[in-house]
Protein backbone atom coordinates (compact mmCIF):
# COMPACT_ATOMS: atom_id res chain seq x y z
CA UNK A 1 0.00 0.00 0.00
CA UNK A 2 1.52 3.30 -1.10
CA UNK A 3 0.97 6.42 1.02
CA UNK A 4 -1.13 9.16 -0.54
CA UNK A 5 0.90 11.88 -2.20
CA UNK A 6 0.20 15.41 -0.94
CA UNK A 7 -1.10 17.93 -3.43
CA UNK A 8 1.28 20.64 -4.70
CA UNK A 9 1.65 23.51 -2.24
CA UNK A 10 0.58 21.26 0.65
CA UNK A 11 2.46 21.90 3.88
CA UNK A 12 2.02 18.90 6.18
CA UNK A 13 1.46 19.48 9.88
CA UNK A 14 4.12 18.06 12.19
CA UNK A 15 1.56 15.69 13.71
CA UNK A 16 0.71 14.36 10.24
CA UNK A 17 4.36 13.76 9.47
CA UNK A 18 4.88 11.98 12.79
CA UNK A 19 1.80 9.88 12.20
CA UNK A 20 3.07 8.75 8.80
CA UNK A 21 6.54 8.02 10.22
CA UNK A 22 5.02 6.04 13.08
CA UNK A 23 2.83 3.99 10.74
CA UNK A 24 5.77 3.38 8.44
CA UNK A 25 7.93 2.19 11.34
CA UNK A 26 5.16 -0.10 12.59
CA UNK A 27 4.77 -1.56 9.11
CA UNK A 28 8.51 -2.29 8.96
CA UNK A 29 8.44 -3.91 12.40
CA UNK A 30 5.44 -6.03 11.44
CA UNK A 31 7.46 -7.38 8.51
CA UNK A 32 10.54 -8.07 10.69
CA UNK A 33 9.51 -8.84 14.29
CA UNK A 34 13.16 -9.08 15.35
CA UNK A 35 13.26 -5.26 15.27
CA UNK A 36 11.16 -5.24 18.47
CA UNK A 37 14.31 -6.35 20.32
CA UNK A 38 15.75 -2.87 19.80
CA UNK A 39 14.97 -0.45 22.64
CA UNK A 40 15.18 2.44 20.16
CA UNK A 41 12.14 1.08 18.33
CA UNK A 42 10.09 1.14 21.52
CA UNK A 43 11.18 4.69 22.33
CA UNK A 44 10.52 5.93 18.81
CA UNK A 45 7.01 4.46 18.72
CA UNK A 46 6.17 5.84 22.16
CA UNK A 47 7.52 9.33 21.52
CA UNK A 48 5.98 9.69 18.09
CA UNK A 49 2.67 8.23 19.23
CA UNK A 50 2.53 10.59 22.21
CA UNK A 51 3.42 13.55 20.00
CA UNK A 52 0.60 12.70 17.60
CA UNK A 53 -1.80 12.34 20.54
CA UNK A 54 -0.81 15.67 22.11
CA UNK A 55 -1.04 17.51 18.78
CA UNK A 56 -4.37 15.87 18.02
CA UNK A 57 -5.76 16.90 21.42
CA UNK A 58 -4.56 20.48 20.87
CA UNK A 59 -6.34 20.61 17.50
CA UNK A 60 -9.49 19.16 19.05
CA UNK A 61 -9.43 21.72 21.87
CA UNK A 62 -8.92 24.50 19.34
CA UNK A 63 -11.83 23.30 17.22
CA UNK A 64 -14.15 22.86 20.22
CA UNK A 65 -13.07 26.04 21.98
Backbone bond lengths (Angstrom), bond angles and torsions (degrees), N, CA, C in turn:
res aa  C-N    CA-C-N  psi(-1)  N-CA   C-N-CA  omega(-1)  CA-C   N-CA-C  phi
1 X - - - 1.446 - - 1.530 108.58 -
2 X 1.292 116.81 122.23 1.460 122.47 -179.80 1.521 109.84 -89.90
3 X 1.369 117.40 137.97 1.460 118.70 177.05 1.522 111.04 -67.26
4 X 1.313 115.77 150.29 1.467 120.67 178.49 1.518 109.63 -65.67
5 X 1.315 115.51 139.78 1.455 120.95 178.96 1.522 109.23 -87.08
6 X 1.352 117.95 131.08 1.456 119.64 178.51 1.519 111.29 -66.68
7 X 1.323 115.75 152.05 1.451 120.12 178.56 1.524 109.64 -73.18
8 X 1.334 118.21 156.96 1.463 121.14 179.28 1.527 110.16 -58.09
9 X 1.330 115.67 139.23 1.458 121.08 179.72 1.516 112.96 83.91
10 X 1.342 116.88 -0.40 1.459 121.36 -179.11 1.514 108.98 -77.62
11 X 1.320 116.35 131.47 1.461 121.61 176.63 1.521 107.67 -114.33
12 X 1.333 117.84 104.50 1.459 119.49 -175.18 1.529 111.81 -67.21
13 X 1.315 115.31 145.72 1.464 120.83 175.24 1.510 108.31 -75.22
14 X 1.330 116.94 149.96 1.472 119.12 178.78 1.528 112.58 -55.58
15 X 1.325 117.81 -37.41 1.464 119.27 -179.89 1.523 110.86 -66.14
16 X 1.328 117.43 -34.73 1.459 120.40 177.47 1.511 111.71 -67.29
17 X 1.311 116.20 -39.66 1.467 120.75 178.39 1.525 109.50 -65.67
18 X 1.334 117.26 -44.96 1.456 120.14 178.81 1.513 111.79 -63.29
19 X 1.318 116.57 -37.87 1.454 120.00 178.35 1.522 110.52 -62.10
20 X 1.330 116.64 -46.61 1.469 119.37 179.51 1.526 111.75 -64.19
21 X 1.338 117.04 -39.63 1.464 119.80 177.81 1.521 111.23 -64.77
22 X 1.334 116.40 -40.70 1.459 120.49 178.95 1.525 110.64 -63.20
23 X 1.329 116.33 -47.19 1.466 119.79 179.81 1.523 111.62 -63.26
24 X 1.327 116.50 -37.83 1.457 120.34 178.09 1.532 110.56 -64.59
25 X 1.326 116.08 -43.78 1.469 119.95 179.13 1.523 110.99 -63.71
26 X 1.337 116.98 -41.78 1.461 119.86 178.75 1.520 111.48 -65.04
27 X 1.321 116.97 -35.88 1.461 120.03 177.05 1.528 110.24 -64.11
28 X 1.329 116.67 -43.06 1.472 120.27 179.16 1.519 110.88 -63.11
29 X 1.338 116.61 -42.19 1.459 120.49 -179.48 1.523 110.66 -66.90
30 X 1.332 116.80 -35.56 1.468 118.85 179.06 1.522 111.31 -66.06
31 X 1.333 116.85 -27.03 1.464 120.75 179.00 1.528 111.71 -83.60
32 X 1.345 116.95 -22.99 1.467 121.43 179.86 1.527 108.34 -138.14
33 X 1.334 117.69 84.60 1.461 121.56 -176.10 1.528 114.24 -58.83
34 X 1.311 118.08 -18.48 1.467 119.65 179.19 1.530 111.86 -65.01
35 X 1.343 116.89 -20.08 1.462 119.81 178.33 1.525 112.23 -64.63
36 X 1.350 117.48 -23.24 1.469 120.23 179.50 1.521 111.56 -64.83
37 X 1.309 118.40 -15.18 1.472 121.05 178.00 1.526 111.87 -71.32
38 X 1.312 117.07 -17.51 1.457 121.58 -178.06 1.530 110.44 -85.32
39 X 1.321 116.48 123.44 1.468 121.20 -179.89 1.532 111.25 -62.04
40 X 1.333 116.73 -31.06 1.456 120.44 179.70 1.526 111.98 -62.00
41 X 1.312 116.90 -32.97 1.464 120.92 178.56 1.522 109.53 -65.03
42 X 1.318 116.74 -44.61 1.465 120.93 178.84 1.531 110.83 -61.36
43 X 1.316 115.96 -46.09 1.477 119.65 179.98 1.516 111.40 -63.38
44 X 1.318 117.09 -43.24 1.465 120.67 -178.42 1.529 110.89 -63.04
45 X 1.317 117.21 -43.49 1.461 120.73 -179.70 1.522 110.09 -65.68
46 X 1.323 117.21 -43.51 1.464 120.24 179.87 1.519 112.16 -64.77
47 X 1.315 117.44 -47.63 1.469 120.83 -177.81 1.516 110.90 -65.23
48 X 1.320 117.42 -46.17 1.463 118.58 -178.52 1.523 111.11 -68.95
49 X 1.316 117.39 -38.65 1.455 120.15 177.37 1.515 112.19 -63.21
50 X 1.330 116.91 -42.63 1.465 120.46 177.77 1.524 111.49 -66.29
51 X 1.314 117.07 -37.49 1.467 120.50 178.21 1.519 111.10 -63.63
52 X 1.329 116.14 -42.91 1.465 120.38 177.99 1.526 109.75 -63.28
53 X 1.327 117.00 -42.62 1.461 121.08 179.22 1.527 111.72 -61.82
54 X 1.327 117.26 -47.89 1.467 121.31 -179.22 1.522 110.73 -62.61
55 X 1.327 117.44 -44.86 1.464 120.39 178.76 1.524 111.60 -64.81
56 X 1.326 116.43 -39.30 1.448 120.44 178.06 1.527 111.82 -63.92
57 X 1.331 116.59 -41.19 1.460 120.67 177.97 1.541 110.83 -65.16
58 X 1.324 116.27 -39.42 1.474 119.42 178.35 1.524 110.86 -63.23
59 X 1.328 117.09 -41.68 1.473 120.11 177.47 1.525 110.82 -65.17
60 X 1.312 117.29 -40.40 1.452 121.42 179.07 1.533 111.06 -63.81
61 X 1.332 116.46 -44.47 1.462 120.28 177.22 1.534 111.20 -61.66
62 X 1.324 115.94 -40.93 1.460 120.06 178.85 1.526 110.57 -62.59
63 X 1.323 116.06 -43.98 1.464 120.35 -177.92 1.540 111.95 -69.33
64 X 1.307 116.55 -33.98 1.468 120.60 -178.23 1.520 112.51 -86.74
65 X 1.325 116.26 -18.94 1.469 120.64 -176.08 1.447 113.39 -82.58
